[in-house]
């Protein structure tokens, strides 16, 4: 597989795709293809950018040397730190241009929100005091890959924000946080050794797994307030809850992928349920 595809971490991309799909479905009577496409480009570009930025920052700090997760470009030597940094800047640039055009078409307030998202993405593991090393990464993920991505896309379609869009945003944000949670549960031992105090490290293995379960519950509950179709999400959720209890180490890589698929499934259920009622 191409190293840049590996570095983009495809298993995490549902966190960027689902919010756009769900928001467009809820706003369907006011569907605007260009705005939806721009929102999708922004979401994917920022997700890929933060993955490359994380790879670069952790790589130069040496905190990736103890990981047991998927291959990282800098730590593995597949790409130099400068190459990965440039890839992150390029992805940020693509997202920034698409976001600027979307702002011009909708509201200039989105420029400030987009700038905040880019700064927060870089500061996640970058800089002298990255907040991802202090157990605050879930806040960034919930806000920008849940609340902002979903309601921002919805606003780009309708020019307003509704309670349905907010609840769908909470659902998306909870699953996005679950993606980060399982990733950090897998790396508790390695992160502890290098002083990376993620929320999973702070909570400890058992409580971190319970937190993951709580996030899945919140995701389904919030989605159910939008449409009863979301109740079908309990079926794949049961498998996730079993897996997170018993899988350890590299086995959790598969749980990461399953969590991403769950976000797509739950997003599809919200979208179908919403469209059926149109």
C-alpha positions as CSV (number, residue, x, y, z in Angstrom):
1,X,0.0,0.0,0.0
2,X,1.2,3.5,-0.8
3,X,2.9,5.0,2.2
4,X,0.9,8.2,2.0
5,X,-2.4,6.2,2.2
6,X,-1.0,4.5,5.2
7,X,-0.1,7.8,6.8
8,X,-3.6,9.2,6.1
9,X,-5.0,6.4,8.3
10,X,-8.1,5.3,6.3
11,X,-9.7,3.7,9.4
12,X,-10.2,7.2,10.8
13,X,-11.8,8.8,7.8
14,X,-15.4,7.8,8.7
15,X,-15.1,10.6,11.3
16,X,-15.0,13.1,8.5
17,X,-17.5,11.4,6.1
18,X,-20.4,10.5,8.4
19,X,-21.1,14.1,9.7
20,X,-21.4,15.4,6.1
21,X,-23.7,12.6,5.0
22,X,-25.9,12.9,8.0
23,X,-26.2,16.7,7.8
24,X,-27.0,16.6,4.1
25,X,-29.7,14.0,4.7
26,X,-31.4,16.0,7.5
27,X,-31.3,19.1,5.3
28,X,-32.4,17.2,2.2
29,X,-35.2,19.5,1.1
30,X,-32.6,22.3,0.9
31,X,-29.9,20.1,-0.7
32,X,-27.0,22.0,-2.2
33,X,-24.5,19.8,-4.0
34,X,-21.6,22.3,-4.2
35,X,-21.8,23.2,-0.5
36,X,-22.0,19.5,0.4
37,X,-19.0,18.7,-1.7
38,X,-17.0,21.6,-0.2
39,X,-17.9,20.4,3.3
40,X,-16.8,16.9,2.5
41,X,-13.5,18.1,1.1
42,X,-12.9,20.2,4.2
43,X,-13.7,17.3,6.6
44,X,-11.5,14.8,4.8
45,X,-8.7,17.3,4.3
46,X,-8.6,18.2,8.0
47,X,-8.8,14.6,9.1
48,X,-5.9,13.6,6.9
49,X,-4.0,16.8,7.8
50,X,-4.3,16.1,11.6
51,X,-3.2,12.5,11.0
52,X,-0.1,13.7,9.2
53,X,0.6,16.4,11.7
54,X,0.3,13.9,14.5
55,X,2.6,11.6,12.7
56,X,5.1,14.4,12.3
57,X,4.9,15.8,15.8
58,X,5.0,12.4,17.6
59,X,7.8,11.3,15.2
60,X,10.2,14.2,16.0
61,X,9.4,13.9,19.7
62,X,10.2,10.2,19.6
63,X,6.9,9.2,21.3
64,X,5.9,6.9,18.4
65,X,8.8,4.5,19.2
66,X,6.8,2.6,21.8
67,X,3.6,2.3,19.7
68,X,2.1,-1.1,18.8
69,X,-0.5,0.4,16.4
70,X,-0.5,0.9,12.6
71,X,2.7,2.1,10.9
72,X,3.7,5.7,11.4
73,X,5.7,7.3,8.5
74,X,8.3,9.2,10.5
75,X,8.9,6.6,13.2
76,X,9.2,3.8,10.7
77,X,11.5,5.7,8.4
78,X,9.1,5.4,5.4
79,X,9.2,9.2,5.0
80,X,11.2,12.0,6.5
81,X,9.8,14.3,9.1
82,X,10.0,17.2,6.7
83,X,8.1,15.3,4.0
84,X,5.3,14.4,6.4
85,X,5.2,18.0,7.7
86,X,4.8,19.2,4.1
87,X,2.0,16.6,3.5
88,X,0.2,18.0,6.5
89,X,0.6,21.6,5.3
90,X,-0.7,20.6,1.9
91,X,-3.8,18.9,3.4
92,X,-4.4,21.9,5.6
93,X,-4.1,24.1,2.6
94,X,-6.7,22.1,0.6
95,X,-9.1,22.1,3.5
96,X,-8.5,25.9,4.0
97,X,-9.2,26.8,0.4
98,X,-12.4,24.6,0.3
99,X,-13.5,26.1,3.6
100,X,-12.9,29.7,2.4
101,X,-15.0,29.1,-0.7
102,X,-17.7,27.5,1.4
103,X,-17.6,30.5,3.7
104,X,-18.0,32.9,0.8
105,X,-21.0,31.0,-0.3
106,X,-22.6,30.8,3.1
107,X,-21.2,32.8,6.1
108,X,-17.9,34.5,6.8
109,X,-18.2,33.2,10.4
110,X,-17.0,29.8,9.0
111,X,-13.6,31.4,8.3
112,X,-13.0,31.9,12.0
113,X,-14.2,28.4,12.9
114,X,-12.0,26.9,10.2
115,X,-9.0,28.8,11.4
116,X,-9.7,27.6,15.0
117,X,-10.0,24.0,13.7
118,X,-6.6,24.2,11.9
119,X,-4.8,25.7,14.9
120,X,-6.4,23.1,17.2
121,X,-5.4,20.3,14.9
122,X,-1.8,21.3,14.9
123,X,-1.7,21.9,18.6
124,X,-3.1,18.4,19.3
125,X,0.4,16.9,19.4
126,X,2.5,19.8,18.0
127,X,4.3,22.6,19.9
128,X,5.9,22.7,23.3
129,X,2.8,21.9,25.3
130,X,0.4,19.8,23.1
131,X,-3.0,19.3,24.7
132,X,-3.2,15.8,23.3
133,X,-0.5,14.9,25.8
134,X,-2.6,16.2,28.6
135,X,-5.7,14.1,28.0
136,X,-7.7,16.8,26.2
137,X,-7.8,15.3,22.7
138,X,-11.3,14.1,23.1
139,X,-12.6,17.6,23.5
140,X,-11.1,18.7,20.2
141,X,-12.5,15.6,18.4
142,X,-16.0,16.1,19.9
143,X,-16.1,19.8,19.0
144,X,-14.6,19.8,15.5
145,X,-15.4,16.3,14.2
146,X,-18.8,16.2,15.8
147,X,-20.4,19.5,16.6
148,X,-18.7,21.7,14.0
149,X,-18.5,19.3,11.1
150,X,-22.2,18.3,11.4
151,X,-23.9,21.6,12.2
152,X,-21.5,23.4,9.9
153,X,-22.5,21.2,7.0
154,X,-26.2,21.6,7.9
155,X,-25.8,25.3,8.1
156,X,-24.2,25.4,4.7
157,X,-27.3,23.6,3.3
158,X,-30.0,25.5,5.2
159,X,-28.6,28.7,6.7
160,X,-29.8,27.6,10.1
161,X,-29.2,25.1,12.9
162,X,-31.9,22.8,14.3
163,X,-32.2,20.5,17.3
164,X,-32.1,17.5,15.0
165,X,-28.7,18.7,13.5
166,X,-27.3,19.3,17.0
167,X,-28.3,15.8,18.3
168,X,-26.9,14.2,15.1
169,X,-23.7,16.2,15.8
170,X,-23.5,14.9,19.4
171,X,-23.9,11.3,18.0
172,X,-21.1,11.9,15.4
173,X,-18.9,13.5,18.0
174,X,-19.3,10.6,20.5
175,X,-18.3,8.0,17.9
176,X,-15.4,10.1,16.8
177,X,-14.2,10.3,20.4
178,X,-14.7,6.5,20.6
179,X,-12.3,6.2,17.6
180,X,-9.7,8.2,19.5
181,X,-10.4,6.3,22.8
182,X,-9.7,2.9,21.3
183,X,-6.6,4.2,19.6
184,X,-5.3,5.5,23.0
185,X,-6.4,2.4,24.9
186,X,-4.2,0.3,22.6
187,X,-1.2,2.6,23.3
188,X,-1.6,3.0,27.1
189,X,1.6,1.1,27.9
190,X,3.7,2.9,25.2
191,X,2.3,6.3,25.9
192,X,2.9,5.9,29.7
193,X,6.6,5.1,29.0
194,X,7.1,8.3,27.0
195,X,5.1,10.6,29.2
196,X,2.1,11.0,26.9
197,X,-0.8,11.5,29.3
198,X,-3.7,10.8,27.1
199,X,-7.2,10.4,28.7
200,X,-6.8,6.6,28.4
201,X,-3.5,6.8,30.4
202,X,-5.1,9.0,33.0
203,X,-8.2,6.8,33.4
204,X,-6.3,3.5,33.2
205,X,-7.2,0.5,31.1
206,X,-10.5,-0.6,32.7
207,X,-12.1,2.8,33.1
208,X,-10.9,3.8,29.6
209,X,-12.8,0.8,28.2
210,X,-15.9,1.8,30.1
211,X,-15.6,5.3,28.8
212,X,-15.5,3.9,25.2
213,X,-18.7,2.0,26.0
214,X,-20.3,5.1,27.4
215,X,-19.5,7.0,24.2
216,X,-21.1,4.3,22.0
217,X,-24.2,4.5,24.2
218,X,-24.4,8.3,23.9
219,X,-24.0,8.0,20.1
220,X,-26.9,5.7,19.8
221,X,-29.1,7.6,22.2
222,X,-28.5,10.9,20.5
223,X,-29.1,9.4,17.1
224,X,-32.3,7.8,18.4
225,X,-33.7,11.3,19.3
226,X,-33.3,12.1,15.6
227,X,-34.9,8.9,14.2
228,X,-36.0,5.6,15.6
229,X,-34.1,3.9,12.8
230,X,-31.0,4.5,14.9
231,X,-32.2,1.8,17.3
232,X,-30.9,-0.7,14.7
233,X,-27.4,0.6,15.6
234,X,-27.6,-1.5,18.8
235,X,-26.9,-4.6,16.7
236,X,-23.4,-3.7,15.6
237,X,-22.8,-1.9,18.9
238,X,-23.2,-5.1,20.8
239,X,-20.3,-6.6,18.9
240,X,-18.2,-3.5,19.6
241,X,-18.9,-3.6,23.4
242,X,-17.8,-7.3,23.5
243,X,-14.6,-6.6,21.5
244,X,-13.6,-3.6,23.7
245,X,-13.9,-5.7,26.8
246,X,-11.6,-8.6,25.7
247,X,-9.3,-7.5,23.0
248,X,-5.8,-6.2,23.8
249,X,-2.7,-4.9,22.2
250,X,-2.7,-5.2,18.4
251,X,-6.1,-6.8,18.5
252,X,-7.5,-3.4,19.2
253,X,-6.4,-2.2,15.7
254,X,-9.4,-4.3,14.4
255,X,-11.7,-2.6,16.9
256,X,-10.6,0.8,15.6
257,X,-11.7,-0.3,12.1
258,X,-15.0,-1.7,13.5
259,X,-15.6,1.6,15.3
260,X,-15.2,3.5,12.0
261,X,-17.6,1.1,10.3
262,X,-20.0,1.6,13.1
263,X,-20.0,5.4,12.6
264,X,-20.8,4.9,8.9
265,X,-23.6,2.4,9.8
266,X,-25.1,4.7,12.4
267,X,-24.8,7.7,10.0
268,X,-26.5,5.7,7.3
269,X,-29.4,4.8,9.7
270,X,-29.8,8.4,10.7
271,X,-29.8,9.4,7.0
272,X,-32.3,6.8,5.9
273,X,-34.6,7.4,8.8
274,X,-34.6,11.1,8.1
275,X,-35.1,10.7,4.4
276,X,-38.0,8.3,4.9
277,X,-39.8,10.9,6.9
278,X,-39.3,13.7,4.3
